[in-house]
Amino acid sequence: MALVTNLGQSSLNTTTPQPGLSEAVKHMTGMLWYEMLSELNKSGMSADTLGTGGDNFQSMFLWNVAQNDFGKYDTALAAAAARQVGGGGSSAPGTMPALPVTAAAPDIQAMPEAAQAASAQTRQAGDLLSQAKSFAKAVWPQIQAAAQQLGVPPVALLAQSVLETGWGAAAPGHNLFGIKAVDGETGTSRATHEMVDGVLVPQTSTFRDYTSLSASISDYVGQIQSGFQAAVGQNTVAGFAGALQHDGYATDTNYAAKIISISQSPLMAQVLQAVGGAAQGAGNAPPEQSKAGAL
């Protein structure tokens, strides 16, 4: 993140400020510094490197720095701001009203809308990470076993289950892979989308019910082995996901791209680290079961 450096710190005048003037000047100068820092930061570190909510986190951080730190660096700016709010005659020429060097955390009501949203989004990101880790820990051993049977990277199966269930948040009947019920099988009706003439159309379909997550994963392995043989033995996520899409696992033309994107996301990296599967999850499938190349 690009920040201003080598700024000289000016001495602070100890003149007693007009009641309320100190806080008003501090807030005004802080807003000016925030605007400047935000512009500078556009050429700095990308918010994408911070993961979910990174851009809002940067906004909140810059607001905190501007309000609590940078006001003490520019006597002239603060003095001009003081005059602007009616404090021009309260101090001697060349001096400024005393500003608090150490301030409490900024009032949430005084923060920009982006910074207020950042607080809520940070909490949401924390909740999502907790949900993702809990889900992965519940299925990871079975996912590893299934990947071993199919000769594919475990992260490919985990990413597909995430796409189908939203990290386990929407998995009625323990159905982890969006397998539909056929021939009168017990199932749960739920909303979904199907590609019709190149457009994703909302529909309602019946999805197979299972007695457990393990039963869902076991049935999925059988489905892949019997109906999607081209996906078996693919040693990369891209190869596996591409084979599934090519053979019609889903009507969504972006199905493979979505699986790949989830597998490479910062959230997935944190989850794999939490389950101790970073190396095995992101790497290739066992060589003795892998096909050469990828789709």
Secondary structure as GFF3:
##gff-version 3
##sequence-region A 1 295
A	DSSP	alpha_helix	21	41	.	.	.	ID=ss1
A	DSSP	three_ten_helix	47	50	.	.	.	ID=ss2
A	DSSP	alpha_helix	54	68	.	.	.	ID=ss3
A	DSSP	three_ten_helix	70	73	.	.	.	ID=ss4
A	DSSP	alpha_helix	75	84	.	.	.	ID=ss5
A	DSSP	three_ten_helix	108	110	.	.	.	ID=ss6
A	DSSP	alpha_helix	113	150	.	.	.	ID=ss7
A	DSSP	alpha_helix	154	165	.	.	.	ID=ss8
A	DSSP	three_ten_helix	172	174	.	.	.	ID=ss9
A	DSSP	beta_strand	187	196	.	.	.	ID=ss10
A	DSSP	beta_strand	199	208	.	.	.	ID=ss11
A	DSSP	alpha_helix	213	227	.	.	.	ID=ss12
A	DSSP	three_ten_helix	229	231	.	.	.	ID=ss13
A	DSSP	alpha_helix	237	246	.	.	.	ID=ss14
A	DSSP	alpha_helix	255	263	.	.	.	ID=ss15
A	DSSP	alpha_helix	266	274	.	.	.	ID=ss16
A	DSSP	alpha_helix	278	282	.	.	.	ID=ss17
A	DSSP	three_ten_helix	287	289	.	.	.	ID=ss18
###
